[in-house]
């Protein structure tokens, strides 16, 4: 038995070009940790969590992270390992501009209602 939920989930996700596959790694009443695997060209649309802080952990590849705090949109290519903080209410998203599958976790605290 392995205790590494990330390793097990990554082994099962293999999105095609333009597709996103996900797995929930931790779901508790106060936190959600979700794994996102983005195929080449895939994009997680910009969205926000008004009542939750969101943290991306880039675990493989290079993810283009998008943030818009109301003063304009910012994009940055973040290599693994990388950590990106999205404060409550800040619109954020991600895109894969590479030829390989990339992966990151998104941790939400507290869990959105």
Buried (B, 14 or more C-beta within 10 A) or exposed (E): EEEEBBEEBBEEBEBEEEBBBBBEBEEEEEEBBBBBBBBBBBBBEBEBBEEBBBBBBBBBBBBBBBBBBEEEEEEEEBEBEBEBEBEEEBBBBBBBBBEEBBBBBBBBBBBEE
